[in-house]
C-alpha cells in the first residue's frame, strides 16, 4: 500500500516555488504492474516533469551544479556563472568472461558534497506525513530522529572488484583483486520510516554510483541471487536459489522502464522474496535512476518482514507492503541528484 506522500511534496511546492494550481497528489500516480518476468517501457516524463517546473529539484550544498567534490568550484563561464564540473568516468575493466567477480568495500567519511545530500534526504524524509524517521542506536535498534544532526550521514565510500572463486555458486569467495575500484556515495546506517498503523518500520537503502562503473539494466550473477558485478541490481527474471543452508528460496520481480523529466532513465522494480517453507515473505520496492551525466542511484524501500513461528504464536503478517511506491522513490531521485562523484 502506497502511503500518503503527497502532502509533504505540497509543502515543498508552497515553500520552493511561486503559487501554482499543481499539487503533489495530482503529480504522483502509482504505476500499474507490467507482469512478472518482463520489462515494459512507459513514458512518464509528462507526468513528473512538473516537479522540475515547480522547483522541486534542490541545489546540492557544495556539490551540485557549480560545486565539485568538497565544495570545489568550477571556472566561471562567459555569462559569469560557474560551469558545472564534468563527471569523470570510471570505465569497467575488460575481464575474462569465464570468471566471476564481486565488490568488496564500504562507506567512509562524509565530505561537503555528501553532507549536502544528507541535508536534502533529511528534509525530504522528515516531511513525509504519517511517518516517523528512525535510526538504529547503540542500545536500541529503533531510535526516533528529530533533528538533522542525528540523521544517518551519506558518506563517500570506495569498493574494489575481486575475483569470485565460487564460480556458479550462491555465495562469494574472495579471490585476487582486479586492481579496479570505484567511489560511491552510501550510508553506514540506513534510515527507517515508521508509518502510522504499521507494526514495523520500512528500511531505506540509498547508494549513488559514478559514470562508467556499471552497465544499465538488471542482471543476476549466474547461480546466485545477487547482482552481476557489472550491474546495479539483480533481476528481472524470477529466481530460485540456496541461502542460509536451505534450498528453495524464491525471488519474484515485476519490472518497468520509464523516462524521467530531465532525461533520466528509470528502472522500477517490485520484488518479493519467500523462504523455502513460505512462512516468511519480504517485499521491497526499488528504483535505479540513470542520470544524463552518467551517474546513477539505487533506492530501495524494504517493507517489514513478518514470519509465522512453528508454535503458531506469531501470526503471519507478510502482506505488509513498502510504504513508498516506485513512483515516489523515483521522484526523490529526481529531486536529489548526486552532483559529481569523485
Secondary structure, 3 states (H helix, E strand, C coil): CCCCCHHHHHHHHHHHCCCCCCCHHHHCCCCCCCCECCEEEEECHHHHHHHHHCCCCCCCCCCCCCECHHHCECCECCCCCECCCCCCCCCCCCCCCCCEEEEEEEEEECCHHHHHHHHHHHHHHHCCCCEEEEECCCCCCCEECCCHHHCCCEEEEEEEEEEECCCCCCCCCEEEEEEEEEEEEEECCCCEEEECCCCCCEEEEEEEECCCCCCCCCCECCCCCCECCCCCCCCCCCEEEEECCEEEEEEEEEEEEEECCCCCEEEEEEEEEECCCCCEEEEEEEEEEECCCCCEEEEEEECCCEECCCCCCCCCCCCCCCCCCHHHHHHHHHHCCCCCCC
